[in-house]
Amino acid sequence: MLSGKTIGLFLVLALVSPAIAAPTNEQPMFGNRPKTPEMLAADAQFIAATEKFGYTRVQGSDKSVQLGWQYFFAKHDIPAAMKRFNQAWLLDPDNGDAFHGFAVLVMERDHDVAQAVSLFQQGLAKPRQSPGIYLDYGRFLLNVKRPADAIAPLRHAVSIPGMGPDAEALLTLALYQSGDVVGACLERAKVQDGAQADIRDRARDLKECKA
């Protein structure tokens, strides 16, 4: 699983990134545009090549997601990363992790909040997705000043074993910023030392929770 701290940093920086026009194969789901016969033939060739290498479409989709994150974090190559997430979606449209990648890249490149929300929600609605999408969606909603909306995904995140220490700190902040001081103080007691320093300290420093 990717580091929640790393993705969180990119989600914050994305709020000030410039919007950039992108070609069709660098837009989520290829921009939802009709494909030419040549494009459809290329898709079929890619799917056949994936199966020739011994992968099922689901396995190939997961591999493409992995490659997408590698291009993004290791090289910050957004065009290459988006192409890999598109390949993941092409192989398995039910792979919510492809939409997770779309959402993060759209925020980083275009700072398009509305589209990122839609992509996160589509990812959560898919039959399968990695647990980290709940944490990142909640973090994203906090970053864009929607703390009340962040509560549900963050509550889900804290319920997942092994999610990591950031979840409790983020849930504490979401509750507090939504006006639920009592709930925030209860969650504050669960904030762990290993959480990202900034959110950990903000959660622990809520003055209303100090006796």
C-alpha positions as CSV (number, residue, x, y, z in Angstrom):
1,M,0.0,0.0,0.0
2,L,1.2,3.5,-0.7
3,S,2.2,5.8,2.1
4,G,-0.8,7.9,3.2
5,K,1.6,10.6,4.1
6,T,3.0,10.8,0.6
7,I,-0.4,10.9,-1.1
8,G,-1.6,13.4,1.5
9,L,1.2,15.8,0.6
10,F,0.4,15.6,-3.1
11,L,-3.3,16.3,-2.3
12,V,-2.3,19.4,-0.4
13,L,0.0,20.7,-3.1
14,A,-2.6,20.0,-5.7
15,L,-4.8,22.8,-4.4
16,V,-2.3,25.3,-5.8
17,S,-1.2,23.5,-9.0
18,P,-2.1,25.0,-12.4
19,A,-4.7,23.5,-14.7
20,I,-3.2,21.9,-17.9
21,A,-5.1,20.8,-21.0
22,A,-4.3,17.1,-21.7
23,P,-4.7,14.8,-24.7
24,T,-7.3,12.1,-24.7
25,N,-5.1,9.3,-23.4
26,E,-4.0,11.5,-20.5
27,Q,-7.6,12.1,-19.3
28,P,-9.5,9.8,-17.0
29,M,-11.2,7.0,-18.9
30,F,-9.8,8.5,-22.1
31,G,-12.0,11.6,-21.6
32,N,-15.1,9.4,-22.1
33,R,-14.9,10.2,-25.8
34,P,-15.9,7.8,-28.7
35,K,-12.9,5.9,-30.0
36,T,-11.9,5.5,-33.6
37,P,-11.5,2.0,-35.1
38,E,-7.8,2.4,-34.8
39,M,-8.0,3.1,-31.1
40,L,-10.3,0.2,-30.6
41,A,-7.9,-2.1,-32.4
42,A,-5.0,-0.8,-30.2
43,D,-7.1,-1.5,-27.1
44,A,-7.8,-5.1,-28.3
45,Q,-4.1,-5.6,-29.0
46,F,-3.2,-4.3,-25.6
47,I,-5.7,-6.7,-23.9
48,A,-4.4,-9.6,-26.0
49,A,-0.8,-8.8,-25.1
50,T,-1.7,-8.7,-21.4
51,E,-3.3,-12.2,-21.6
52,K,-0.3,-13.5,-23.6
53,F,2.0,-12.6,-20.7
54,G,-0.1,-14.8,-18.5
55,Y,-2.2,-12.2,-16.7
56,T,-5.9,-12.2,-16.3
57,R,-7.6,-8.8,-17.0
58,V,-8.0,-8.2,-13.3
59,Q,-4.3,-9.1,-12.6
60,G,-3.2,-6.9,-15.5
61,S,-5.3,-4.0,-14.2
62,D,-3.8,-4.3,-10.8
63,K,-0.3,-4.3,-12.3
64,S,-1.1,-1.2,-14.3
65,V,-2.3,0.6,-11.2
66,Q,1.0,-0.3,-9.5
67,L,2.9,1.1,-12.4
68,G,0.8,4.2,-12.4
69,W,1.7,5.0,-8.8
70,Q,5.4,4.2,-9.5
71,Y,5.5,6.7,-12.4
72,F,3.8,9.3,-10.3
73,F,5.8,9.0,-7.1
74,A,9.2,7.9,-8.4
75,K,9.3,10.3,-11.4
76,H,6.3,12.6,-11.0
77,D,5.5,11.7,-14.5
78,I,1.8,12.5,-14.6
79,P,1.2,11.8,-18.3
80,A,2.8,8.3,-18.0
81,A,0.9,7.7,-14.7
82,M,-2.4,8.6,-16.2
83,K,-1.8,6.3,-19.2
84,R,-1.2,3.4,-16.8
85,F,-4.4,4.2,-14.8
86,N,-6.3,4.3,-18.1
87,Q,-4.9,0.9,-19.0
88,A,-6.0,-0.4,-15.6
89,W,-9.5,0.9,-16.3
90,L,-9.5,-0.5,-19.8
91,L,-8.6,-4.0,-18.5
92,D,-11.0,-3.9,-15.6
93,P,-13.6,-1.0,-15.4
94,D,-14.6,-2.3,-11.9
95,N,-11.1,-1.6,-10.4
96,G,-11.7,1.2,-8.0
97,D,-8.0,1.7,-7.6
98,A,-7.8,3.1,-11.2
99,F,-10.3,5.8,-10.1
100,H,-8.3,6.5,-7.0
101,G,-5.3,7.2,-9.2
102,F,-7.4,9.3,-11.6
103,A,-8.6,11.5,-8.6
104,V,-5.2,12.1,-7.2
105,L,-3.7,13.0,-10.7
106,V,-6.7,15.3,-11.5
107,M,-6.1,17.2,-8.3
108,E,-2.3,17.4,-8.8
109,R,-2.5,18.5,-12.4
110,D,-5.8,20.3,-12.8
111,H,-6.9,21.2,-9.2
112,D,-10.4,20.2,-10.3
113,V,-12.2,19.6,-7.0
114,A,-15.5,18.6,-8.6
115,Q,-14.0,16.0,-10.9
116,A,-11.8,14.6,-8.2
117,V,-14.8,14.2,-5.9
118,S,-16.7,12.4,-8.7
119,L,-13.7,10.1,-9.4
120,F,-13.2,9.2,-5.7
121,Q,-16.9,8.4,-5.4
122,Q,-16.9,6.3,-8.5
123,G,-13.9,4.4,-7.1
124,L,-15.7,3.8,-3.8
125,A,-18.8,2.5,-5.7
126,K,-16.8,-0.1,-7.6
127,P,-16.9,-3.8,-6.6
128,R,-13.3,-3.7,-5.5
129,Q,-10.8,-1.1,-4.3
130,S,-7.8,-1.0,-1.9
131,P,-8.6,0.3,1.6
132,G,-6.4,3.4,1.2
133,I,-9.0,5.1,-0.9
134,Y,-11.1,5.8,2.1
135,L,-8.2,7.5,3.9
136,D,-7.2,9.5,0.9
137,Y,-10.8,10.6,0.1
138,G,-11.3,11.7,3.7
139,R,-8.0,13.6,3.7
140,F,-8.9,15.2,0.4
141,L,-12.3,16.4,1.7
142,L,-10.6,18.0,4.7
143,N,-8.1,19.7,2.4
144,V,-10.9,21.3,0.4
145,K,-12.8,22.4,3.5
146,R,-15.5,19.8,3.5
147,P,-15.0,18.3,7.0
148,A,-18.6,17.0,7.4
149,D,-18.3,15.0,4.2
150,A,-14.9,13.6,5.3
151,I,-16.4,11.9,8.4
152,A,-18.0,8.9,6.8
153,P,-14.9,7.8,4.7
154,L,-12.6,8.4,7.7
155,R,-14.8,6.4,10.0
156,H,-14.6,3.6,7.5
157,A,-10.8,4.1,7.3
158,V,-10.3,3.8,11.1
159,S,-12.4,0.6,11.1
160,I,-9.9,-1.2,8.7
161,P,-7.2,-3.1,10.5
162,G,-3.7,-1.9,9.6
163,M,-4.9,1.3,8.0
164,G,-2.2,3.3,9.7
165,P,-2.1,6.1,12.3
166,D,-3.2,9.0,10.2
167,A,-6.8,7.9,10.1
168,E,-7.6,8.7,13.7
169,A,-5.9,12.1,13.6
170,L,-7.8,13.0,10.4
171,L,-11.1,11.8,11.9
172,T,-10.5,13.9,15.0
173,L,-10.0,17.0,12.9
174,A,-13.0,16.3,10.7
175,L,-15.3,15.9,13.7
176,Y,-13.9,19.1,15.3
177,Q,-14.1,21.2,12.2
178,S,-17.7,19.9,11.7
179,G,-18.7,21.2,15.1
180,D,-18.7,17.9,17.0
181,V,-16.3,18.8,19.7
182,V,-17.4,16.0,22.0
183,G,-16.8,13.4,19.3
184,A,-13.5,15.0,18.4
185,C,-12.3,14.8,22.0
186,L,-13.2,11.1,22.1
187,E,-11.3,10.4,18.9
188,R,-8.4,12.6,20.1
189,A,-7.6,10.1,22.8
190,K,-6.9,7.4,20.1
191,V,-4.4,9.5,18.1
192,Q,-1.1,7.7,17.8
193,D,2.4,9.0,17.9
194,G,3.1,7.6,14.4
195,A,0.6,9.8,12.7
196,Q,1.9,12.5,10.3
197,A,3.3,15.2,12.6
198,D,1.3,18.1,11.4
199,I,-2.1,16.4,11.7
200,R,-1.1,14.6,14.9
201,D,-0.2,17.8,16.6
202,R,-3.2,19.7,15.4
203,A,-5.5,16.9,16.6
204,R,-3.8,16.7,20.0
205,D,-3.7,20.5,20.5
206,L,-7.5,21.0,20.4
207,K,-7.9,23.4,23.4
208,E,-11.5,22.3,24.1
209,C,-10.3,18.8,24.8
210,K,-7.7,19.8,27.4
211,A,-8.8,19.5,31.0
